[in-house]
C-alpha cells in the first residue's frame, strides 16, 4: 500500500529556539513524529550576526539550501560563502558552524538524515513567535 502524501499548512507551523542565548531558531516542517519519517526538515532562521555553535553529527548528513540572506559555513577549517540558491551538504563527522554574514536574516531549508534526536532537542526549546519578515520569507514573499 502506498502511503498518503503529507501536507502541513503554513498557518500550523511551530518554531523553537533551542536555548535562550541562541541566535538561530527553527520552523518545523516535517520530523520523526510523522510515522516512518526519519529526517528532520526545518526552515532555520539566523538573526543578523547569528550562528550555530560548532557541532557535528555522528551518523547524519546535514543539508542546507539558502532561501534568503547571506551566510558563511566553516567546515573542517574551510570557509564557504553562501547566498540565495546555494546548497551545502555536510557529511557525518564534519565539524561545522553556519553563520549569518548579511544585513538581513539568513533563511535556510535544513534537512538532516537521520534525525539523531536533534528534533527532540529543538522541540524541548522555547517557542518562538514568527515576525512579519519570517512570514514573508516562509510564504516566498521575501524570496523575490
C-alpha positions as a Python dict, from the first residue, in 0.01 Angstrom:
ca = {
    (1, 'X'): (0, 0, 0),
    (2, 'X'): (133, 343, -96),
    (3, 'X'): (143, 587, 195),
    (4, 'X'): (-66, 903, 171),
    (5, 'X'): (103, 1233, 92),
    (6, 'X'): (163, 1458, 391),
    (7, 'X'): (63, 1823, 396),
    (8, 'X'): (104, 2095, 654),
    (9, 'X'): (-38, 2444, 619),
    (10, 'X'): (193, 2736, 692),
    (11, 'X'): (-67, 2851, 944),
    (12, 'X'): (10, 2548, 1165),
    (13, 'X'): (388, 2566, 1177),
    (14, 'X'): (572, 2573, 1509),
    (15, 'X'): (903, 2749, 1573),
    (16, 'X'): (1154, 2691, 1854),
    (17, 'X'): (1488, 2825, 1977),
    (18, 'X'): (1693, 2551, 2144),
    (19, 'X'): (1846, 2777, 2409),
    (20, 'X'): (1753, 3135, 2512),
    (21, 'X'): (2102, 3258, 2415),
    (22, 'X'): (2089, 3104, 2064),
    (23, 'X'): (2084, 3336, 1762),
    (24, 'X'): (1910, 3087, 1534),
    (25, 'X'): (1571, 2920, 1554),
    (26, 'X'): (1380, 2652, 1367),
    (27, 'X'): (1042, 2636, 1196),
    (28, 'X'): (937, 2271, 1191),
    (29, 'X'): (816, 2138, 856),
    (30, 'X'): (835, 1757, 898),
    (31, 'X'): (1004, 1540, 1158),
    (32, 'X'): (1012, 1188, 1307),
    (33, 'X'): (677, 1248, 1477),
    (34, 'X'): (539, 1162, 1132),
    (35, 'X'): (515, 781, 1117),
    (36, 'X'): (804, 624, 926),
    (37, 'X'): (984, 954, 855),
    (38, 'X'): (1346, 954, 973),
    (39, 'X'): (1455, 1302, 860),
    (40, 'X'): (1405, 1645, 1000),
    (41, 'X'): (1301, 1922, 763),
    (42, 'X'): (1306, 2274, 905),
    (43, 'X'): (1347, 2632, 799),
    (44, 'X'): (1642, 2753, 1004),
    (45, 'X'): (1641, 3127, 1068),
    (46, 'X'): (1957, 3309, 1173),
    (47, 'X'): (1935, 3657, 1327),
    (48, 'X'): (2170, 3921, 1192),
    (49, 'X'): (2513, 3814, 1317),
    (50, 'X'): (2365, 3481, 1430),
    (51, 'X'): (2540, 3148, 1409),
    (52, 'X'): (2522, 2787, 1515),
    (53, 'X'): (2754, 2663, 1784),
    (54, 'X'): (3034, 2438, 1649),
    (55, 'X'): (2880, 2095, 1603),
    (56, 'X'): (2899, 1766, 1416),
    (57, 'X'): (2675, 1467, 1372),
    (58, 'X'): (2785, 1110, 1432),
    (59, 'X'): (2586, 942, 1153),
    (60, 'X'): (2374, 1218, 996),
    (61, 'X'): (2417, 1415, 678),
    (62, 'X'): (2302, 1776, 710),
    (63, 'X'): (2181, 1970, 406),
    (64, 'X'): (2130, 2347, 383),
    (65, 'X'): (1959, 2531, 96),
    (66, 'X'): (1972, 2912, 123),
    (67, 'X'): (1628, 3068, 73),
    (68, 'X'): (1722, 3427, 159),
    (69, 'X'): (2015, 3620, 304),
    (70, 'X'): (2390, 3567, 304),
    (71, 'X'): (2587, 3326, 515),
    (72, 'X'): (2913, 3151, 566),
    (73, 'X'): (2985, 2792, 656),
    (74, 'X'): (3301, 2697, 838),
    (75, 'X'): (3364, 2327, 797),
    (76, 'X'): (3676, 2137, 899),
    (77, 'X'): (3888, 2452, 863),
    (78, 'X'): (3741, 2560, 526),
    (79, 'X'): (3526, 2867, 469),
    (80, 'X'): (3234, 2857, 221),
    (81, 'X'): (3034, 3169, 131),
    (82, 'X'): (2659, 3111, 95),
    (83, 'X'): (2394, 3313, -90),
    (84, 'X'): (2035, 3261, -204),
    (85, 'X'): (2008, 2947, -415),
    (86, 'X'): (2328, 2788, -281),
    (87, 'X'): (2328, 2440, -126),
    (88, 'X'): (2561, 2275, 117),
    (89, 'X'): (2575, 1908, 217),
    (90, 'X'): (2780, 1817, 523),
    (91, 'X'): (2882, 1455, 580),
    (92, 'X'): (2869, 1279, 916),
    (93, 'X'): (3154, 1379, 1146),
    (94, 'X'): (3226, 1715, 978),
    (95, 'X'): (3259, 1981, 1247),
    (96, 'X'): (3082, 2292, 1123),
    (97, 'X'): (2941, 2634, 1200),
    (98, 'X'): (2689, 2821, 985),
    (99, 'X'): (2668, 3196, 1038),
    (100, 'X'): (2477, 3493, 904),
    (101, 'X'): (2715, 3748, 749),
    (102, 'X'): (2448, 3966, 584),
    (103, 'X'): (2249, 4269, 691),
    (104, 'X'): (1919, 4076, 695),
    (105, 'X'): (1819, 3744, 848),
    (106, 'X'): (1954, 3426, 687),
    (107, 'X'): (1694, 3160, 599),
    (108, 'X'): (1786, 2803, 509),
    (109, 'X'): (1589, 2491, 435),
    (110, 'X'): (1775, 2247, 659),
    (111, 'X'): (1736, 1870, 627),
    (112, 'X'): (1909, 1617, 849),
    (113, 'X'): (1909, 1242, 786),
    (114, 'X'): (1884, 1050, 1009),
    (115, 'X'): (1746, 1268, 1285),
    (116, 'X'): (1990, 1162, 1565),
    (117, 'X'): (1738, 1302, 1820),
    (118, 'X'): (1802, 1659, 1702),
    (119, 'X'): (1430, 1724, 1669),
    (120, 'X'): (1375, 1627, 2033),
    (121, 'X'): (1634, 1893, 2124),
    (122, 'X'): (1454, 2151, 1907),
    (123, 'X'): (1109, 2068, 2049),
    (124, 'X'): (1245, 2089, 2406),
    (125, 'X'): (1347, 2451, 2339),
    (126, 'X'): (1144, 2767, 2384),
    (127, 'X'): (865, 2856, 2138),
    (128, 'X'): (938, 3147, 1904),
    (129, 'X'): (682, 3385, 1759),
    (130, 'X'): (749, 3445, 1389),
    (131, 'X'): (770, 3810, 1282),
    (132, 'X'): (646, 3971, 958),
    (133, 'X'): (981, 3915, 781),
    (134, 'X'): (978, 3545, 875),
    (135, 'X'): (622, 3504, 750),
    (136, 'X'): (702, 3684, 423),
    (137, 'X'): (1002, 3460, 353),
    (138, 'X'): (816, 3143, 454),
    (139, 'X'): (538, 3234, 213),
    (140, 'X'): (807, 3310, -52),
    (141, 'X'): (717, 3679, -49),
    (142, 'X'): (1065, 3758, 77),
    (143, 'X'): (1246, 3544, -182),
    (144, 'X'): (1170, 3757, -489),
}
